[in-house]
Amino acid sequence: MESILCLTDYKANSNQTFHFALYLASRLSAKLFFVHIFEAPGQAAEEKKDKPANPPTEEGKESQALELQRLKQYAQEHGGDQLREIDIRYIVAGGSRRERISELFQQYDLDLIVMGMRNRTGIADRLFGDLARKMIDKAPCPLLLIPPEATFREIRHIVYATDFGYHNLNAIESLLRWSEGLDAQLHLVHVSEDPEDNQWAETQMEKIKRTFEDENEENRMHFTVMEGEVQEGIENFIETAQSDVIALTTHTRGYWEKIMASSLARDLAEEVEIPLLVFRE
């Protein structure tokens, strides 16, 4: 991994989001872009109407300088000596967050984006927030979402909920590299409601084992196929494995629709306290 982008808005859980980004940049030897998008005087209003932004005014330049100073002070306050261990770049930009973030995607070759979740009323808003849901659709790389209640801790156990389809292979390959860099264990979990599907999953599990035999020489990757209700099985495994991150690939909509559909899933979403790592296929 070469570059991580961390977005901050200085809200309640922003310091925890920053701690996760610092930790990952340090352990995975990545450059960290620490970014704050602010509403520049006379600029954001124009962009909200989808009009081209005017060149920065003197007032805008002054605001940008102040925001850059604020961002660096925030990083020093919450990062301290950790900042010496990584290559960190500070970026502030005025205007629409969506527009500025899209520009950053084009400007930098990113390997991971780290950002906070927000408290909302609906389950989709609760999990992702308005901006985060747009990011899942647009982000050119995996997205690590930090829930409001999350408290930083080192990542020792990563749970990847999978249907063992071939479209999961890129995510598994990336997660194995994470596991090595973080000295963590990777748990691939599939919960089957149908005994026949359970047999198919066992076959797929063996195929994946063979595919990643060389990459898994240190036996960091573990497989669990469970029979029962999907939602309950995932919830129980996360608790039993003392998971630090739960990962998914958005391509597996059918499987995750089962998780997102039930009242149990809504309860789980309300209580989620560990980061969610989203891969796009």
Secondary structure by P-SEA (a helix, b strand, c coil): ccbbbbbbccccaaaaaaaaaaaaaaaabbbbbbbbbccccccaaaaaaccccccccaaaaaaaaaaaaaaaaaaaacccccccccbbbbbbbcccaaaaaaaaaaaccccbbbbbbbbccccccccccaaaaaaaacccbbbbbbccccccccccbbbbbccccccaaaaaaaaaaaaaaacbbbbbbbbbccaaaaaaaaaaaaaaaaaaccccccccbbbbbbcccaaaaaaaaaaaacccbbbbbccaaaaaaaaaccaaaaaaaacccbbbbbbcc
